[in-house]
Amino acid sequence: MPKPVAVVTGASRGIGRATALRLSGDYDVVAVARSRDELESLAREIAANGGSCRPIVVDVTNAAAVSGALSGIDAQVLVNNAGVGVMKPFLELTREEWTRMVDTNFNSLFDVTRAIVPAMVARKSGHVVIIGSISGRSAYVNGTGYAATKHAVVGFSESLMLEMREHGVKVSIVNPGSVDTDFSGGGGDGGWKLTAEDVAESVAFVVATPPDVLVHRVEVRTLTVPKKKS
């Protein structure tokens, strides 16, 4: 019997890559990102572990490209992970940086989800998982762009959940705290942070719940206290 399909966006690195690897034991993975080389590397690693991975090279901010690449895919799980973060004071934030965050973190949710969800609704089964952030419920200095997009993501996920549950489709949002990836280019000592694999385990937990159980929101934090700057 073939495995169900899991689509993971932003799968070339970080949380997306870790999630694709984690789910590949139970799902045939469709890995979506812009980097062909990194996607092919992921596919080889999954294949070496006995799994299946189909790389799809597409920019999720390109609505037409997303529709063309993803339409017709019958997925049981969709992990909307693609994201970008630019943390800087508002007066230094450029219009291009603002637009890139809005297009990647928020607008792409419409296009990717709209391409995948109709098959779930028709089947009356499926699970949409959105990687949010604790920034989606808090405010902080240098977060005018990124935090704003993640607040929007929370509103999207909650409204979508209320719409989709009557069709038998689950919608969950996983909100990590600080994760040790190159996501925002922060650098420094990230040893105290969550790992991408920690977040992937949370995604796996959410999608493994019984058919009549929905875990809609998960907040994941590290127990390690960051060292204070001297």
PAKE-61091 format. One record per residue (C-alpha): x, y, z; residue in three letters. Coordinates in nm, 3 decimals. Example, Ala and Ser with C-alpha at 12.3 -4.5 7.8 and 13.67 -1.06 7.14 Angstrom:
PAKE-61091
<px: 1.230	py: -0.450	pz: 0.780	resn: ala>
<px: 1.367	py: -0.106	pz: 0.714	resn: ser>
//
This chain:
PAKE-61091
<px: 0.000	py: 0.000	pz: 0.000	resn: met>
<px: 0.144	py: 0.341	pz: -0.093	resn: pro>
<px: 0.214	py: 0.589	pz: 0.181	resn: lys>
<px: 0.007	py: 0.907	pz: 0.211	resn: pro>
<px: 0.168	py: 1.225	pz: 0.079	resn: val>
<px: 0.306	py: 1.511	pz: 0.289	resn: ala>
<px: 0.390	py: 1.843	pz: 0.123	resn: val>
<px: 0.650	py: 2.054	pz: 0.305	resn: val>
<px: 0.736	py: 2.407	pz: 0.195	resn: thr>
<px: 1.069	py: 2.568	pz: 0.274	resn: gly>
<px: 1.203	py: 2.213	pz: 0.281	resn: ala>
<px: 1.558	py: 2.283	pz: 0.170	resn: ser>
<px: 1.694	py: 2.377	pz: 0.512	resn: arg>
<px: 1.618	py: 2.438	pz: 0.879	resn: gly>
<px: 1.279	py: 2.343	pz: 1.017	resn: ile>
<px: 1.144	py: 2.246	pz: 0.676	resn: gly>
<px: 1.425	py: 2.002	pz: 0.604	resn: arg>
<px: 1.406	py: 1.851	pz: 0.952	resn: ala>
<px: 1.029	py: 1.812	pz: 0.916	resn: thr>
<px: 1.058	py: 1.646	pz: 0.576	resn: ala>
<px: 1.311	py: 1.400	pz: 0.716	resn: leu>
<px: 1.099	py: 1.332	pz: 1.024	resn: arg>
<px: 0.781	py: 1.267	pz: 0.826	resn: leu>
<px: 0.948	py: 1.059	pz: 0.555	resn: ser>
<px: 0.911	py: 0.739	pz: 0.754	resn: gly>
<px: 0.533	py: 0.757	pz: 0.733	resn: asp>
<px: 0.475	py: 0.973	pz: 0.426	resn: tyr>
<px: 0.593	py: 1.015	pz: 0.070	resn: asp>
<px: 0.734	py: 1.366	pz: 0.087	resn: val>
<px: 0.684	py: 1.642	pz: -0.167	resn: val>
<px: 0.958	py: 1.892	pz: -0.081	resn: ala>
<px: 0.909	py: 2.249	pz: -0.199	resn: val>
<px: 1.174	py: 2.522	pz: -0.202	resn: ala>
<px: 1.375	py: 2.744	pz: -0.436	resn: arg>
<px: 1.709	py: 2.564	pz: -0.410	resn: ser>
<px: 1.736	py: 2.268	pz: -0.646	resn: arg>
<px: 2.071	py: 2.150	pz: -0.507	resn: asp>
<px: 1.950	py: 2.146	pz: -0.146	resn: glu>
<px: 1.624	py: 1.974	pz: -0.238	resn: leu>
<px: 1.809	py: 1.704	pz: -0.432	resn: glu>
<px: 2.039	py: 1.654	pz: -0.134	resn: ser>
<px: 1.733	py: 1.612	pz: 0.088	resn: leu>
<px: 1.579	py: 1.365	pz: -0.157	resn: ala>
<px: 1.897	py: 1.156	pz: -0.159	resn: arg>
<px: 1.907	py: 1.146	pz: 0.221	resn: glu>
<px: 1.544	py: 1.040	pz: 0.243	resn: ile>
<px: 1.596	py: 0.775	pz: -0.026	resn: ala>
<px: 1.901	py: 0.642	pz: 0.160	resn: ala>
<px: 1.676	py: 0.593	pz: 0.463	resn: asn>
<px: 1.422	py: 0.400	pz: 0.257	resn: gly>
<px: 1.178	py: 0.683	pz: 0.197	resn: gly>
<px: 1.050	py: 0.874	pz: -0.103	resn: ser>
<px: 1.092	py: 1.244	pz: -0.174	resn: cys>
<px: 0.979	py: 1.438	pz: -0.480	resn: arg>
<px: 1.156	py: 1.776	pz: -0.503	resn: pro>
<px: 0.960	py: 2.068	pz: -0.649	resn: ile>
<px: 1.162	py: 2.380	pz: -0.721	resn: val>
<px: 0.930	py: 2.679	pz: -0.693	resn: val>
<px: 0.924	py: 3.025	pz: -0.536	resn: asp>
<px: 0.621	py: 3.025	pz: -0.306	resn: val>
<px: 0.583	py: 3.401	pz: -0.354	resn: thr>
<px: 0.500	py: 3.340	pz: -0.722	resn: asn>
<px: 0.128	py: 3.263	pz: -0.721	resn: ala>
<px: 0.113	py: 3.135	pz: -1.078	resn: ala>
<px: 0.416	py: 2.910	pz: -1.027	resn: ala>
<px: 0.269	py: 2.767	pz: -0.708	resn: val>
<px: -0.062	py: 2.691	pz: -0.877	resn: ser>
<px: 0.110	py: 2.521	pz: -1.167	resn: gly>
<px: 0.345	py: 2.318	pz: -0.951	resn: ala>
<px: 0.108	py: 2.204	pz: -0.676	resn: leu>
<px: -0.235	py: 2.175	pz: -0.834	resn: ser>
<px: -0.347	py: 1.814	pz: -0.853	resn: gly>
<px: -0.131	py: 1.689	pz: -0.564	resn: ile>
<px: -0.343	py: 1.471	pz: -0.336	resn: asp>
<px: -0.175	py: 1.528	pz: 0.000	resn: ala>
<px: -0.284	py: 1.405	pz: 0.341	resn: gln>
<px: -0.055	py: 1.656	pz: 0.515	resn: val>
<px: 0.057	py: 2.006	pz: 0.420	resn: leu>
<px: 0.326	py: 2.176	pz: 0.627	resn: val>
<px: 0.338	py: 2.547	pz: 0.546	resn: asn>
<px: 0.687	py: 2.626	pz: 0.669	resn: asn>
<px: 0.843	py: 2.869	pz: 0.419	resn: ala>
<px: 0.938	py: 3.194	pz: 0.589	resn: gly>
<px: 1.188	py: 3.474	pz: 0.613	resn: val>
<px: 1.276	py: 3.712	pz: 0.895	resn: gly>
<px: 1.437	py: 4.055	pz: 0.884	resn: val>
<px: 1.481	py: 4.193	pz: 1.234	resn: met>
<px: 1.573	py: 4.558	pz: 1.236	resn: lys>
<px: 1.435	py: 4.895	pz: 1.351	resn: pro>
<px: 1.132	py: 5.015	pz: 1.157	resn: phe>
<px: 1.318	py: 5.323	pz: 1.031	resn: leu>
<px: 1.585	py: 5.098	pz: 0.881	resn: glu>
<px: 1.344	py: 4.843	pz: 0.732	resn: leu>
<px: 1.318	py: 4.880	pz: 0.356	resn: thr>
<px: 1.000	py: 4.843	pz: 0.153	resn: arg>
<px: 1.158	py: 4.548	pz: -0.028	resn: glu>
<px: 1.231	py: 4.370	pz: 0.302	resn: glu>
<px: 0.878	py: 4.437	pz: 0.425	resn: trp>
<px: 0.723	py: 4.305	pz: 0.104	resn: thr>
<px: 0.946	py: 3.997	pz: 0.103	resn: arg>
<px: 0.833	py: 3.902	pz: 0.453	resn: met>
<px: 0.465	py: 3.964	pz: 0.378	resn: val>
<px: 0.482	py: 3.767	pz: 0.052	resn: asp>
<px: 0.678	py: 3.474	pz: 0.195	resn: thr>
<px: 0.536	py: 3.447	pz: 0.545	resn: asn>
<px: 0.174	py: 3.533	pz: 0.476	resn: phe>
<px: 0.064	py: 3.569	pz: 0.114	resn: asn>
<px: 0.213	py: 3.233	pz: 0.022	resn: ser>
<px: -0.019	py: 3.068	pz: 0.275	resn: leu>
<px: -0.312	py: 3.155	pz: 0.052	resn: phe>
<px: -0.160	py: 3.021	pz: -0.267	resn: asp>
<px: -0.006	py: 2.701	pz: -0.128	resn: val>
<px: -0.304	py: 2.611	pz: 0.090	resn: thr>
<px: -0.551	py: 2.696	pz: -0.186	resn: arg>
<px: -0.368	py: 2.456	pz: -0.418	resn: ala>
<px: -0.362	py: 2.163	pz: -0.175	resn: ile>
<px: -0.676	py: 2.188	pz: 0.040	resn: val>
<px: -0.946	py: 2.117	pz: -0.222	resn: pro>
<px: -0.835	py: 1.753	pz: -0.248	resn: ala>
<px: -0.850	py: 1.724	pz: 0.133	resn: met>
<px: -1.203	py: 1.865	pz: 0.140	resn: val>
<px: -1.313	py: 1.629	pz: -0.137	resn: ala>
<px: -1.166	py: 1.334	pz: 0.056	resn: arg>
<px: -1.298	py: 1.469	pz: 0.391	resn: lys>
<px: -0.958	py: 1.406	pz: 0.543	resn: ser>
<px: -0.630	py: 1.592	pz: 0.571	resn: gly>
<px: -0.414	py: 1.806	pz: 0.794	resn: his>
<px: -0.275	py: 2.154	pz: 0.735	resn: val>
<px: 0.011	py: 2.244	pz: 0.969	resn: val>
<px: 0.140	py: 2.600	pz: 0.974	resn: ile>
<px: 0.475	py: 2.691	pz: 1.128	resn: ile>
<px: 0.409	py: 3.012	pz: 1.314	resn: gly>
<px: 0.613	py: 3.174	pz: 1.589	resn: ser>
<px: 0.574	py: 3.300	pz: 1.943	resn: ile>
<px: 0.618	py: 3.635	pz: 1.767	resn: ser>
<px: 0.257	py: 3.584	pz: 1.657	resn: gly>
<px: 0.130	py: 3.670	pz: 2.004	resn: arg>
<px: 0.391	py: 3.914	pz: 2.128	resn: ser>
<px: 0.564	py: 4.236	pz: 2.033	resn: ala>
<px: 0.930	py: 4.326	pz: 2.054	resn: tyr>
<px: 1.180	py: 4.583	pz: 1.935	resn: val>
<px: 1.286	py: 4.528	pz: 1.570	resn: asn>
<px: 0.981	py: 4.311	pz: 1.503	resn: gly>
<px: 0.747	py: 4.549	pz: 1.319	resn: thr>
<px: 0.767	py: 4.346	pz: 0.999	resn: gly>
<px: 0.820	py: 3.988	pz: 1.111	resn: tyr>
<px: 0.591	py: 3.996	pz: 1.415	resn: ala>
<px: 0.319	py: 4.159	pz: 1.207	resn: ala>
<px: 0.327	py: 3.875	pz: 0.953	resn: thr>
<px: 0.315	py: 3.612	pz: 1.226	resn: lys>
<px: 0.018	py: 3.781	pz: 1.393	resn: his>
<px: -0.154	py: 3.758	pz: 1.055	resn: ala>
<px: -0.060	py: 3.391	pz: 1.030	resn: val>
<px: -0.232	py: 3.322	pz: 1.364	resn: val>
<px: -0.554	py: 3.486	pz: 1.244	resn: gly>
<px: -0.540	py: 3.290	pz: 0.919	resn: phe>
<px: -0.485	py: 2.959	pz: 1.095	resn: ser>
<px: -0.764	py: 3.007	pz: 1.347	resn: glu>
<px: -1.019	py: 3.112	pz: 1.086	resn: ser>
<px: -0.915	py: 2.832	pz: 0.850	resn: leu>
<px: -0.951	py: 2.579	pz: 1.132	resn: met>
<px: -1.310	py: 2.688	pz: 1.195	resn: leu>
<px: -1.391	py: 2.656	pz: 0.825	resn: glu>
<px: -1.214	py: 2.327	pz: 0.759	resn: met>
<px: -1.320	py: 2.117	pz: 1.056	resn: arg>
<px: -1.671	py: 2.072	pz: 0.917	resn: glu>
<px: -1.506	py: 1.910	pz: 0.615	resn: his>
<px: -1.300	py: 1.671	pz: 0.828	resn: gly>
<px: -0.977	py: 1.862	pz: 0.763	resn: val>
<px: -0.754	py: 1.954	pz: 1.056	resn: lys>
<px: -0.564	py: 2.283	pz: 1.084	resn: val>
<px: -0.284	py: 2.326	pz: 1.337	resn: ser>
<px: -0.028	py: 2.596	pz: 1.408	resn: ile>
<px: 0.308	py: 2.519	pz: 1.569	resn: val>
<px: 0.466	py: 2.824	pz: 1.730	resn: asn>
<px: 0.835	py: 2.779	pz: 1.815	resn: pro>
<px: 1.043	py: 3.006	pz: 2.028	resn: gly>
<px: 1.402	py: 3.075	pz: 1.926	resn: ser>
<px: 1.539	py: 2.804	pz: 1.695	resn: val>
<px: 1.907	py: 2.750	pz: 1.615	resn: asp>
<px: 1.898	py: 2.786	pz: 1.235	resn: thr>
<px: 2.034	py: 3.039	pz: 0.985	resn: asp>
<px: 1.676	py: 3.166	pz: 0.935	resn: phe>
<px: 1.734	py: 3.529	pz: 1.030	resn: ser>
<px: 2.110	py: 3.535	pz: 0.993	resn: gly>
<px: 2.148	py: 3.624	pz: 1.358	resn: gly>
<px: 2.467	py: 3.428	pz: 1.423	resn: gly>
<px: 2.610	py: 3.413	pz: 1.774	resn: gly>
<px: 2.579	py: 3.133	pz: 2.029	resn: asp>
<px: 2.263	py: 2.937	pz: 1.951	resn: gly>
<px: 2.339	py: 2.644	pz: 2.176	resn: gly>
<px: 2.062	py: 2.737	pz: 2.417	resn: trp>
<px: 1.792	py: 2.744	pz: 2.148	resn: lys>
<px: 1.556	py: 2.480	pz: 2.013	resn: leu>
<px: 1.685	py: 2.271	pz: 1.725	resn: thr>
<px: 1.503	py: 2.231	pz: 1.396	resn: ala>
<px: 1.454	py: 1.866	pz: 1.493	resn: glu>
<px: 1.273	py: 1.973	pz: 1.811	resn: asp>
<px: 1.017	py: 2.159	pz: 1.602	resn: val>
<px: 0.990	py: 1.869	pz: 1.356	resn: ala>
<px: 0.903	py: 1.638	pz: 1.646	resn: glu>
<px: 0.622	py: 1.874	pz: 1.741	resn: ser>
<px: 0.487	py: 1.863	pz: 1.386	resn: val>
<px: 0.503	py: 1.483	pz: 1.389	resn: ala>
<px: 0.315	py: 1.475	pz: 1.719	resn: phe>
<px: 0.040	py: 1.701	pz: 1.587	resn: val>
<px: -0.021	py: 1.500	pz: 1.270	resn: val>
<px: -0.018	py: 1.168	pz: 1.460	resn: ala>
<px: -0.321	py: 1.252	pz: 1.674	resn: thr>
<px: -0.628	py: 1.026	pz: 1.640	resn: pro>
<px: -0.874	py: 1.110	pz: 1.359	resn: pro>
<px: -1.126	py: 1.267	pz: 1.597	resn: asp>
<px: -0.868	py: 1.474	pz: 1.788	resn: val>
<px: -0.739	py: 1.815	pz: 1.681	resn: leu>
<px: -0.446	py: 1.986	pz: 1.848	resn: val>
<px: -0.487	py: 2.330	pz: 1.698	resn: his>
<px: -0.209	py: 2.529	pz: 1.863	resn: arg>
<px: 0.127	py: 2.419	pz: 2.002	resn: val>
<px: 0.387	py: 2.650	pz: 2.155	resn: glu>
<px: 0.736	py: 2.502	pz: 2.173	resn: val>
<px: 1.008	py: 2.652	pz: 2.390	resn: arg>
<px: 1.348	py: 2.550	pz: 2.513	resn: thr>
<px: 1.407	py: 2.485	pz: 2.882	resn: leu>
<px: 1.758	py: 2.624	pz: 2.853	resn: thr>
<px: 1.798	py: 2.978	pz: 2.980	resn: val>
<px: 2.014	py: 3.196	pz: 2.753	resn: pro>
<px: 2.330	py: 3.334	pz: 2.904	resn: lys>
<px: 2.309	py: 3.697	pz: 3.004	resn: lys>
<px: 2.537	py: 3.933	pz: 2.818	resn: lys>
<px: 2.817	py: 4.059	pz: 3.037	resn: ser>
//
